[in-house]
Structures are given as structure tokens and as C-alpha cells.
Amino acid sequence: MILHQYKIVFGGSMGAGKSAAIKALSDIPVVETEAINTDINRHSKYSTTVGIDYGEIVLEDDTKIGLYGTPGQDRFDFMWSIVCKGAIGVSILIDHSCANRLQDLQSYISAFESHSQNIVIGITHVDQHDEQILKIYRDWMSLHHYSYPIFAIDARQKDDVLLMVEVLIASIETHAIAMV
């Protein structure tokens, strides 16, 4: 494999499934930094990540990748650049059930694209896998001149999360081959 650094960051809105995605994918017990959610206006979940989540996945070729989850609340945004150092890519998760989902998408793309150009987007909390749901996001990204891969996923499903990780790795390998 061409990769030299082995770290993928999961960022995005509170309640979008970052912790669930890491748990679904990790081959080790996930280290979590959960605390009672004091931002009930933003999301009604009981607890939320306030530091980082950490898991690992070992690929078929024995490559080990660290999976780092960031807190979704803006007040912890100072941590995002620290966690992103050395990352091969960022998976941004957006909660489709949130009323401000497109504003969240803009906010998280703006925040994370300064740390990585290798970004994939997962739209979570989608009751049905309907191509028209993703059209909203594709149209918005086209209007704003973004061209990141985007998927409707269930963050609890290993295959859904693995697809995003594979896209990030394939992008790195494709760029490395193109530079040769």
C-alpha cells in the first residue's frame, strides 16, 4: 500500500454518528470521552463526545489505521486542527434529521478542508436510502463548487462506514500514482 500515515478523522455535527461509526468499524474497544450533554437545545441525546474517540481498524494487508472522532460542538473546535494533524483524510458526518443540515455541511466543510483536501461526506439519520435525499446535498455542493464524495449511510453499519474509509484510501492512492 502507498500510504505513509495512517489516521482518519471523523468530524461533523453533534449526534451525526461519529462515535457510532468508529464503534462499528474498530477492531479494538473504542476509547471514548463522553460527558453529559449540556447543549440540549442543539441535540437531545444524553451524552456527547467532549474530547476524542479512538479506535483502530486493521486492513486486509495488515495496515493499521487509527480512527479519531472529534466533538461536534463548536465550542470544542480548537481540538479539530490538533486531531487532524497527520490525518490521511476526514470523514464528515451530517445528521439529515437536523433542520440546519446544509448550514452544518457548510460549517464542517469550511472547518475541515483547511486540514485536509481528502474529504468524504456521510449523511446519517436517513430513514430510507432515496437518491433524491442525496440530490439536496449534491445540488448544494455543486452550487458552492465542492466535489467531495457523498453517501447516505447508517453509522452503525460497518459496511457503510468502511465504504467511506475505502474511498479516502483510494483517493490517496490515486493521487500518489498520478504524481509518479
N, C-alpha and C positions, 0 to 999 in steps of 0.2 A: 504494500500500500504506500502511497505517496505522502501521506500525512506526516507532519513533523510535530505538531502539537495536538493534544487530544482532550479538548474541553469544549462542551456545548452548553450554552446558557439558555435557560427558559425564562423569558420575560413576558410581561403583559399585565392585563387588568386583574384586579383583585377578584378572586372567585372564578377565574377562567379555566383553572385546572392545571396550573403549573406543577403543584405538588403531586397531584394525581398522575400526571404524565410521567414524572420521574419515578414514582412508585410502580407504575405499570411496566416500566422499561428496565429498572435497576435489577442487577444480578446480586446486589448486596442489600442488607437492610438500610433504608434511607435515613440519613441524619436529617432531622427536622428542627426548625427553630420556630415552633408555633407558640402563639400567645393568644389570649382572649381578644377578640375583635372589639376594638373601641370605636370603630368607624361604621356603626350600624346604618347610618344614612347612605353610605356607599354600597354596602353589601350586608345581607342579613346572616351570613354564616357565623358560626360560633367562634371559630379560631382562624387565625391567619398567620402567614409567614412574616416574621419580623427581622430575620437575618438571612440565611440562605438555607436551601435544602440541598443535600448532596447524595448522589447515587452514582453507580458505575454500571456500565454495560461492556461486556467482552464480545467483540465481533467474531465471526467465523474464522478469521485469520489470526486470532488471539490479540488483536488490537484492543486495548482498554481505553474507553472514553469516559471521562468524568462528566456527570450531568449536574449542572448547577442551576438551582431555581432562585430567582430574585423575588423580593417582596413586590407586590403590585401597587402599593400605596405610594403616592408621590412624595410623601414625607421621608421615604427611605431611598429616594432616587440617587443620593450621594453614593450609595453602595453599587449601583449598576455599573459604573465605569470600573470600579475595583474588581468586581466579579468578572467582567468581560475581558480583562487583560489576559491575553494568550488564547482566547477562545477561537476555535475554527469556524464558529457560526453561532447564530442566535435564532431560536425558535420563539416567535411572538405569538402568544395565545390571546384571543379576544373572545369575550363572552357575548354571544349573539343575542342572548336574552336581555342584555343591558340596553337601556334606552339611548345611551350615548356611545354606542358601539363604534360608529365611524369617527367620532372625536377621539375615542380611546385608540383606535387604529392609528390615526394621525399622530397622536401624542407618543405612542410607543415606537412607531417607525422613526420619528424625529429623534427620540432619545437614544435608540439603539443603533441607528445607521452611522452615527459618528464613531461607533466602536467596532462595527463590522459591516462589510458590504455583503456578506454571505448570510442572508436572512430568508427564513421561510415562515409563513403565517398559517396558523391553525385557528379555525373558527370553531368554537366549542358551544355546547348547550344548544345544539341544533336538533330539534325533535325528529326531523326527517331529513334524509340526505336528498335534498332537492337542488338541482343545478341552478334554479332561479334564486335560491338564497345566496349562493356564491356570486351570482351576477351583480348583486348590490355592491359587493366588495370589489369585484373586478372592474366594474364601471367607475367606482370611486378612485381606484388605483390608477386606472387609465387617465382619468381626468387630472390627476395630480402627478402624472408621469412616473409612477412606480411600476416596476415589473417583477416583483417578488412572487415566487410560487405560493399558491394559497390552496388550502384544503379544508373541508369540513371534517372535523374529527371528533371522536369521543376520547377524551384524555385518559379515560380509564382503560382503554383498549390498547394493548401492547402493539398490535399491528398498525394501528393508526399513528401512534407516536413514532414507531420505528420507521414508517414511511417518511416522515419529516426529517428524521436523522439521516436516513439514506440519501435524501435529496441534498442535504447540506454537505455530506461527504462527497457525493457525486460532483457537486459544483466545485469543490476544492480540487478534486482530481482532474476535472475538465480544464480548469484554469491552469493547473500545473502542467498538463500535457500541452496546452496551447502555447505556453511560454517556452517550451523546448524547441 
